[in-house]
């Protein structure tokens, strides 16, 4: 009789343990499925998605979540008309590009990796252990619009999570999954670091390159050729003069708005025909203002501007004014 009771007790215990483990795994996977369902709403057909990295203190936890997210996306890829980068492809890219799928990847790095992998959407996330619960957060970045949609889910620590994290677990804890919370955010400026444009004025041309430092400052340079038929400081020997020059510039975008103020410093030549004859060289100073429109969605932008350029330290002292528009592409 005792042996029968012991056998029954052991069977019941194993059944309860199996149910508890299955429930814990189901709850964690439900959290992942809910997050994928929330985020996949932005997908357009005939696009690709890659799960780049899930940052966690445990590589085992990162691998588990990445695999589950990929499986979840594959479950909807035919219905949504998307292509999912599988784990073998992801590991190949990770080895070639030397990035860690369990590491923390910022938006700029995610954009660069997504471009190299030729996908429209990239997925990153984190799994953090808090005092008495864990937080799973995941975000999707659209490579074309630079829009980012994110969700997070709080889950109390359970046997599966403890096993994947390699920590002790008290069975008295109860698994609780809270509904994902959507936290869409649109960066004030996208992580497009490079801006190249051709500048057209009424009597000249130019080429400009800029690089973003942050939302407020950019640094860059421009080379231009322009003409003028007036002299605002002194009487010169030129009724119509040309100026060719180069400037290193700094732009300030107050408050992160598209409007900017610019200061520049460089060198130029001025003369009647500087392309065929020697001109007088001098130092160029530049003050400019303008507005940069676009560059956030498809990369194309327009930049109307006006600049005042004093030519100093030369026999031909005058102030040259350039007003025009720049047309360019950001990446």
C-alpha positions as CSV (number, residue, x, y, z in Angstrom):
1,X,0.0,0.0,0.0
2,X,2.8,2.4,0.9
3,X,4.5,1.7,-2.4
4,X,1.3,2.4,-4.3
5,X,0.9,5.7,-2.4
6,X,4.5,6.7,-3.1
7,X,4.1,5.9,-6.8
8,X,0.9,7.9,-7.0
9,X,2.5,10.8,-5.1
10,X,5.5,10.7,-7.5
11,X,3.3,10.6,-10.5
12,X,1.2,13.6,-9.3
13,X,4.3,15.6,-8.4
14,X,5.9,15.0,-11.9
15,X,2.6,15.9,-13.5
16,X,2.3,19.1,-11.6
17,X,6.0,20.0,-12.3
18,X,5.5,19.3,-16.0
19,X,2.4,21.4,-16.1
20,X,4.1,24.2,-14.2
21,X,7.1,24.2,-16.6
22,X,4.9,24.1,-19.7
23,X,2.8,26.9,-18.4
24,X,5.9,29.0,-17.6
25,X,7.2,28.4,-21.1
26,X,3.8,29.1,-22.6
27,X,3.6,32.4,-20.7
28,X,7.0,33.6,-21.9
29,X,6.2,32.6,-25.4
30,X,2.8,34.3,-25.2
31,X,4.6,37.5,-24.3
32,X,6.9,37.1,-27.3
33,X,3.9,36.3,-29.6
34,X,2.0,39.4,-28.3
35,X,4.9,41.7,-28.9
36,X,5.4,40.3,-32.4
37,X,1.7,40.8,-33.2
38,X,1.9,44.4,-31.9
39,X,4.9,45.3,-33.9
40,X,4.2,43.4,-37.1
41,X,1.2,45.8,-37.8
42,X,3.6,48.3,-39.5
43,X,4.9,45.7,-42.0
44,X,4.4,46.4,-45.7
45,X,4.2,43.5,-48.2
46,X,7.3,42.3,-50.1
47,X,9.7,43.5,-47.4
48,X,12.3,41.8,-45.3
49,X,12.8,41.6,-41.5
50,X,15.9,40.6,-39.4
51,X,16.1,40.0,-35.7
52,X,19.5,41.5,-35.0
53,X,20.0,41.1,-31.3
54,X,18.4,40.7,-27.8
55,X,20.6,42.2,-25.1
56,X,20.7,40.0,-22.0
57,X,23.1,39.0,-19.3
58,X,22.6,35.5,-20.4
59,X,23.5,34.4,-23.9
60,X,21.1,31.4,-23.5
61,X,18.2,33.8,-22.8
62,X,19.1,35.9,-25.8
63,X,19.3,32.8,-28.1
64,X,15.9,31.6,-26.8
65,X,14.1,34.9,-27.4
66,X,15.7,35.4,-30.8
67,X,14.7,31.9,-31.9
68,X,11.1,32.4,-30.6
69,X,10.8,35.8,-32.3
70,X,12.0,34.4,-35.6
71,X,9.6,31.5,-35.3
72,X,6.8,33.9,-34.6
73,X,7.6,36.0,-37.7
74,X,7.9,32.9,-39.8
75,X,4.4,32.0,-38.7
76,X,3.0,35.2,-40.3
77,X,5.4,35.7,-43.2
78,X,3.1,34.2,-45.8
79,X,0.0,36.0,-44.6
80,X,1.9,39.3,-44.3
81,X,4.0,38.9,-47.4
82,X,7.4,39.3,-45.7
83,X,10.7,37.6,-45.8
84,X,12.4,36.6,-42.5
85,X,16.2,36.3,-42.1
86,X,16.6,32.8,-40.5
87,X,19.0,32.1,-37.7
88,X,21.7,30.5,-39.9
89,X,21.8,33.7,-42.0
90,X,21.9,35.9,-38.9
91,X,24.8,34.0,-37.4
92,X,26.7,34.3,-40.7
93,X,26.2,38.0,-40.8
94,X,27.1,38.3,-37.1
95,X,30.4,36.4,-37.8
96,X,31.2,38.5,-40.8
97,X,30.4,41.9,-39.2
98,X,31.7,41.0,-35.8
99,X,28.7,41.9,-33.7
100,X,27.2,40.0,-30.8
101,X,23.6,39.0,-31.0
102,X,23.4,39.1,-27.2
103,X,25.0,42.6,-27.1
104,X,23.5,46.1,-26.9
105,X,23.0,47.7,-30.3
106,X,22.1,51.4,-30.7
107,X,19.9,52.8,-33.4
108,X,22.7,53.9,-35.7
109,X,24.4,50.5,-35.6
110,X,21.1,48.8,-36.2
111,X,20.5,50.9,-39.2
112,X,23.9,50.1,-40.7
113,X,23.5,46.4,-40.1
114,X,20.0,46.4,-41.6
115,X,21.3,48.2,-44.7
116,X,24.0,45.6,-45.1
117,X,21.5,42.8,-44.6
118,X,19.2,44.4,-47.2
119,X,16.1,44.3,-45.1
120,X,13.3,46.9,-44.5
121,X,12.8,46.2,-40.8
122,X,15.3,45.3,-38.0
123,X,14.4,44.0,-34.6
124,X,16.4,44.6,-31.4
125,X,15.5,44.3,-27.8
126,X,16.5,43.7,-24.2
127,X,15.7,41.2,-21.4
128,X,16.4,42.8,-18.0
129,X,16.2,41.2,-14.6
130,X,14.6,43.6,-12.0
131,X,14.1,43.1,-8.3
132,X,11.1,40.8,-8.4
133,X,10.2,40.5,-12.1
134,X,11.8,40.6,-15.5
135,X,11.2,43.0,-18.3
136,X,11.2,42.0,-22.0
137,X,11.3,44.9,-24.4
138,X,11.5,44.8,-28.2
139,X,11.6,47.4,-30.9
140,X,11.3,47.5,-34.7
141,X,13.0,50.1,-36.9
142,X,11.8,50.9,-40.4
143,X,14.9,51.5,-42.6
144,X,13.0,53.8,-45.0
145,X,11.1,56.1,-42.6
146,X,13.4,55.7,-39.6
147,X,10.2,55.3,-37.4
148,X,10.6,53.1,-34.4
149,X,7.8,51.1,-32.7
150,X,8.5,49.5,-29.4
151,X,6.7,47.4,-26.7
152,X,7.7,46.0,-23.3
153,X,6.2,43.3,-21.2
154,X,6.8,42.7,-17.4
155,X,7.0,39.0,-16.4
156,X,7.4,37.6,-12.9
157,X,10.4,35.3,-12.7
158,X,9.5,31.7,-13.2
159,X,11.3,28.4,-13.6
160,X,12.0,28.8,-17.3
161,X,13.4,32.3,-16.9
162,X,15.5,31.2,-14.0
163,X,16.9,28.3,-16.0
164,X,17.7,30.5,-19.0
165,X,19.4,33.1,-16.7
166,X,21.2,30.5,-14.6
167,X,19.7,31.8,-11.3
168,X,17.9,30.2,-8.4
169,X,14.1,30.0,-8.5
170,X,11.5,29.7,-5.8
171,X,8.5,27.7,-6.9
172,X,6.3,29.9,-4.8
173,X,6.5,32.7,-7.4
174,X,3.6,32.9,-9.8
175,X,4.0,33.7,-13.4
176,X,2.2,36.9,-14.4
177,X,2.3,38.5,-17.9
178,X,1.1,42.0,-18.3
179,X,-0.2,43.2,-21.6
180,X,2.4,44.8,-23.9
181,X,2.5,48.5,-23.9
182,X,3.1,50.3,-27.2
183,X,5.6,53.1,-27.0
184,X,6.0,54.5,-30.5
185,X,8.7,57.2,-30.8
186,X,9.9,59.2,-33.7
187,X,13.5,60.5,-33.5
188,X,13.8,64.2,-34.0
189,X,16.4,63.5,-36.5
190,X,16.9,60.0,-38.0
191,X,20.2,58.3,-37.6
192,X,21.3,59.3,-41.1
193,X,24.8,60.6,-40.6
194,X,25.8,61.7,-44.1
195,X,24.2,64.5,-46.2
196,X,25.4,65.3,-49.8
197,X,23.9,68.0,-52.0
198,X,24.5,70.1,-55.1
199,X,23.9,73.8,-54.6
200,X,22.5,76.0,-57.4
201,X,22.4,79.8,-57.2
202,X,21.5,82.4,-59.8
203,X,25.1,82.8,-60.9
204,X,27.0,79.8,-59.6
205,X,27.2,76.2,-58.5
206,X,28.5,74.3,-55.4
207,X,28.8,70.9,-53.8
208,X,28.3,70.4,-50.1
209,X,28.9,67.5,-47.7
210,X,27.7,67.4,-44.1
211,X,27.9,64.9,-41.2
212,X,25.6,64.8,-38.2
213,X,27.2,65.1,-34.8
214,X,23.9,65.1,-32.9
215,X,20.4,66.5,-33.3
216,X,21.7,70.1,-33.0
217,X,25.1,70.3,-34.7
218,X,26.6,69.2,-38.0
219,X,30.0,69.8,-39.5
220,X,30.8,69.8,-43.2
221,X,32.3,71.6,-46.1
222,X,31.4,73.2,-49.4
223,X,33.2,74.0,-52.7
224,X,31.6,76.7,-54.9
225,X,32.0,78.9,-57.9
226,X,30.0,82.1,-58.1
227,X,29.9,85.5,-59.7
228,X,29.0,89.0,-58.6
229,X,28.7,92.4,-60.2
230,X,28.8,94.6,-57.2
231,X,31.2,95.6,-54.4
232,X,29.8,96.6,-51.0
233,X,33.0,97.7,-49.3
234,X,35.5,99.3,-51.7
235,X,35.8,100.2,-55.3
236,X,37.6,97.4,-57.1
237,X,39.1,96.9,-60.5
238,X,36.4,94.4,-61.4
239,X,33.0,95.4,-62.8
240,X,32.1,91.7,-62.8
241,X,34.0,89.3,-60.7
242,X,34.1,85.6,-60.1
243,X,34.9,83.9,-56.9
244,X,35.9,80.2,-56.3
245,X,36.4,78.9,-52.8
246,X,36.0,76.3,-50.2
247,X,34.6,76.5,-46.7
248,X,34.6,74.4,-43.6
249,X,31.3,74.9,-41.9
250,X,29.4,74.3,-38.6
251,X,25.6,74.3,-38.6
252,X,23.4,74.9,-35.6
253,X,19.8,73.6,-35.6
254,X,18.2,75.4,-32.7
255,X,15.9,73.0,-30.8
256,X,16.6,70.3,-33.4
257,X,14.3,72.1,-35.9
258,X,15.0,72.0,-39.7
259,X,16.0,75.7,-39.6
260,X,19.7,76.3,-39.2
261,X,22.4,79.0,-38.7
262,X,25.8,78.4,-40.2
263,X,29.3,79.8,-39.7
264,X,32.2,78.9,-42.1
265,X,35.9,79.6,-42.6
266,X,38.0,78.9,-45.7
267,X,40.0,80.2,-48.6
268,X,39.0,81.6,-52.1
269,X,40.2,83.3,-55.2
270,X,38.5,86.3,-56.8
271,X,39.1,87.8,-60.2
272,X,37.6,88.7,-63.5
273,X,37.9,85.1,-64.8
274,X,39.5,82.9,-62.1
275,X,39.1,79.7,-64.1
276,X,41.4,81.0,-66.8
277,X,43.4,83.7,-65.1
278,X,45.1,84.1,-61.8
279,X,42.9,85.6,-59.1
280,X,43.6,87.4,-55.8
281,X,43.5,84.9,-52.9
282,X,42.1,85.6,-49.6
283,X,40.5,84.3,-46.4
284,X,36.7,83.6,-46.6
285,X,34.4,84.0,-43.7
286,X,30.8,82.9,-44.0
287,X,27.5,83.5,-42.2
288,X,24.5,81.7,-43.5
289,X,20.9,80.7,-42.7
290,X,18.6,78.2,-44.3
291,X,16.1,75.4,-43.8
292,X,16.7,71.7,-44.6
293,X,13.5,70.0,-45.7
294,X,13.3,66.2,-46.1
295,X,16.0,63.5,-45.7
296,X,13.9,61.6,-43.2
297,X,11.8,59.2,-45.3
298,X,13.3,58.5,-48.7
299,X,16.6,60.3,-48.1
300,X,15.9,63.1,-50.6
301,X,16.1,66.7,-49.2
302,X,15.9,70.3,-50.3
303,X,17.9,73.1,-48.7
304,X,17.1,76.7,-49.6
305,X,19.8,79.0,-48.1
306,X,21.4,82.5,-48.2
307,X,25.0,83.2,-47.2
308,X,27.1,86.3,-46.8
309,X,30.8,85.8,-47.5
310,X,33.3,88.6,-46.8
311,X,36.6,88.1,-48.7
312,X,39.3,89.6,-46.4
313,X,43.1,89.9,-46.3
314,X,43.3,90.5,-50.1
315,X,43.6,93.6,-52.3
316,X,40.0,92.9,-53.5
317,X,37.9,93.4,-50.4
318,X,34.2,92.9,-50.8
319,X,31.2,91.0,-49.5
320,X,29.8,88.3,-51.7
321,X,26.3,87.0,-51.3
322,X,25.1,83.6,-52.3
323,X,21.4,82.7,-52.4
324,X,20.1,79.5,-53.8
325,X,18.9,76.0,-53.2
326,X,20.6,72.7,-52.5
327,X,19.3,69.3,-53.7
328,X,20.7,66.2,-52.1
329,X,20.5,62.7,-50.6
330,X,21.0,61.6,-47.0
331,X,22.1,58.1,-45.8
